[in-house]
Amino acid sequence: MANPNDAVRDGLLRFLYLRHQRAKSPKSAGVKIRDIQKAMRETHGYKQEHVASNLDYLIQKGWVREIVENRTFITKAGTTQQAERRSYKISDVGIDRLQAASTYQRPPVGQHVNITNIKGVTVVGNDNVVNTSFTDLAQVLQEMRRTMLAAPALDDEAKLNVVADVDSLQGQLQKPSPSKELVKSLWGAIEKVVTGAGFGELVVRAAKMIGPLIG
């Protein structure tokens, strides 16, 4: 059964994404908590406590960023006081979640895999450039990549192997005419691991788009 909190989180993320798209400066993309709660209540009927708890979850997971601005003001008595102003904006990870594949996406491997346990492996970055014809497939592969890195049932070596195969497949999507043989081989290895880890839905979604490439 789907987590009921996901509907609240999706609403929050999309609200902040829209605010980010309409902002005229990076600073104006931030929204105060009371404005977020008001918008969520008016558009979705979400209660204040549901908005607060799920916003906190999104912050902890990196989908949203909390911006703390330190300000000073003079009181009527003439003393200087400090005050914090907190606002919230969608993070780069949150934007990548809602947008199609981008040249500038850089999914972090090192945060999820203990590279020191695998001999002869180092992280040199991950800059994917995807042919616009395959953006939908690339987005599903990105989701698959994140899911596999976070899968508790997989050890570090298995995670690194499947991520490497996904990255190689993403590399083929840069080309106007990807190699059918290589795509088929890479997808076979990926499909086996992802299915074995219990994420058959992702496999089905990706398979529908990969079919024409290897058919």
C-alpha positions in Angstrom: 0.0 0.0 0.0 1.3 3.4 -0.9 2.5 5.7 1.9 -0.3 8.3 2.5 2.3 10.9 3.4 3.6 10.7 -0.2 0.7 12.7 -1.4 1.5 15.5 1.0 5.2 15.4 0.2 4.4 15.5 -3.6 2.1 18.5 -3.1 4.8 20.3 -1.1 7.5 19.6 -3.5 5.5 20.7 -6.5 4.4 23.9 -4.7 8.0 24.8 -4.0 9.0 23.8 -7.5 6.5 26.2 -9.0 7.6 28.9 -6.7 11.2 28.3 -7.8 10.2 28.5 -11.5 8.4 31.8 -11.0 11.0 33.4 -8.7 12.8 36.5 -10.1 15.9 35.9 -7.9 17.3 33.0 -5.9 16.4 34.7 -2.6 12.7 35.1 -3.6 12.4 31.4 -4.3 12.3 30.8 -0.5 8.9 30.5 1.2 8.0 31.0 4.9 6.4 28.1 6.7 3.2 29.9 7.4 2.8 30.7 3.6 3.5 27.0 2.8 0.9 25.8 5.3 -1.7 28.3 4.0 -1.2 27.3 0.4 -1.4 23.6 1.3 -4.5 24.1 3.3 -6.2 26.1 0.6 -5.3 23.9 -2.4 -5.3 20.4 -0.8 -6.9 20.7 2.6 -3.8 19.5 4.5 -3.6 20.2 8.2 -0.8 22.3 9.6 0.9 19.4 11.5 0.9 17.2 8.3 2.6 19.9 6.4 5.2 20.6 9.1 6.1 16.9 9.6 6.3 16.1 5.9 8.3 19.3 5.2 10.8 18.2 7.9 11.0 14.8 6.2 11.8 16.4 2.8 14.4 18.6 4.4 16.1 15.6 6.1 16.1 13.7 2.8 17.6 16.6 0.8 14.6 17.3 -1.4 14.1 20.7 0.3 16.5 23.2 1.8 16.0 25.3 4.9 17.4 28.9 4.5 18.3 30.7 7.7 18.9 34.4 7.4 20.3 36.2 10.5 18.9 39.7 10.9 19.4 42.5 13.4 16.9 45.2 14.4 16.7 48.1 16.8 14.2 47.9 19.6 12.2 50.9 21.0 14.6 50.9 23.9 17.5 51.5 21.5 19.1 48.0 21.9 20.2 45.8 19.0 18.5 42.4 18.9 19.2 39.3 16.7 16.4 37.5 14.9 16.4 34.5 12.5 14.2 34.4 9.4 13.6 30.9 8.1 12.4 30.0 4.6 12.2 26.9 2.5 13.0 26.2 -1.1 13.2 23.2 -3.4 16.8 21.7 -3.7 18.6 20.6 -6.8 17.7 17.0 -5.9 14.0 18.0 -5.7 14.2 19.8 -9.1 15.8 16.7 -10.7 13.0 14.6 -9.3 10.3 16.7 -11.1 12.1 17.6 -14.3 13.2 15.4 -17.2 16.8 14.4 -17.6 19.3 17.2 -17.7 22.9 17.6 -18.8 23.7 19.0 -15.3 22.4 16.2 -13.1 25.1 14.6 -11.0 23.8 11.7 -8.9 26.2 11.1 -6.0 27.7 7.6 -5.8 30.0 8.0 -2.9 27.3 8.9 -0.4 25.7 5.5 -0.8 28.5 3.1 -1.5 31.5 2.4 0.7 34.1 2.6 -2.0 36.9 1.7 0.3 35.5 -1.9 0.6 35.8 -2.5 -3.2 39.3 -2.9 -4.5 40.4 -0.8 -7.6 37.4 1.5 -7.6 37.3 5.2 -7.3 34.6 7.9 -7.9 35.5 10.3 -10.7 32.0 12.0 -11.1 28.9 11.3 -13.1 27.9 13.8 -15.8 25.1 12.5 -18.0 24.3 14.1 -21.3 21.2 12.5 -22.7 19.7 12.6 -26.3 16.4 14.4 -26.1 14.7 11.5 -27.7 15.3 9.4 -24.6 14.6 11.8 -21.8 11.7 9.8 -20.4 13.8 6.6 -20.3 16.7 8.5 -18.8 14.4 9.8 -16.0 13.3 6.3 -15.2 16.9 5.1 -15.2 17.8 7.9 -12.8 15.0 6.8 -10.5 16.2 3.2 -10.7 19.7 4.3 -9.9 18.7 6.2 -6.8 16.5 3.3 -5.7 19.2 0.7 -6.1 21.7 2.8 -4.2 19.3 3.1 -1.3 18.2 -0.6 -1.4 19.2 -2.2 1.9 19.1 -5.7 0.4 22.0 -5.0 -1.9 25.6 -5.0 -0.7 28.0 -2.3 -1.8 29.6 -4.3 -4.6 26.2 -5.2 -6.1 25.1 -1.5 -5.9 28.2 -0.4 -7.6 27.8 -3.0 -10.4 24.2 -2.0 -11.2 25.0 1.7 -11.0 27.9 1.3 -13.4 25.6 -0.6 -15.8 22.9 2.1 -15.5 25.5 4.8 -16.2 26.8 2.9 -19.2 23.3 2.6 -20.5 22.8 6.3 -20.0 25.9 6.8 -22.0 24.3 5.0 -24.9 21.4 7.4 -24.7 23.7 10.2 -25.6 24.0 8.8 -29.1 21.5 9.4 -32.0 21.7 5.6 -32.6 22.5 3.6 -29.5 24.2 0.2 -30.0 21.4 -2.4 -29.8 23.8 -5.2 -28.8 25.3 -3.1 -25.9 21.9 -1.8 -24.7 20.5 -5.3 -24.7 23.5 -6.6 -22.7 23.5 -3.8 -20.2 19.7 -4.0 -19.7 19.9 -7.7 -19.2 22.3 -7.3 -16.3 20.3 -4.4 -14.8 17.0 -6.1 -15.1 18.2 -9.2 -13.3 19.5 -7.2 -10.3 16.6 -4.8 -10.0 14.0 -7.5 -10.3 15.9 -9.6 -7.7 15.9 -6.7 -5.3 12.1 -6.6 -5.5 11.5 -3.5 -7.7 9.6 -5.1 -10.6 7.5 -2.0 -11.2 10.6 0.0 -12.2 11.7 -2.8 -14.5 8.3 -2.9 -16.3 8.4 0.9 -16.8 11.9 0.9 -18.2 11.4 -2.2 -20.3 8.5 -0.6 -22.2 10.8 2.2 -23.4 13.9 0.0 -23.9 12.0 -2.5 -26.1 12.1 -0.3 -29.3 15.9 0.2 -28.8 16.7 -3.5 -28.8 13.9 -4.9 -31.0 
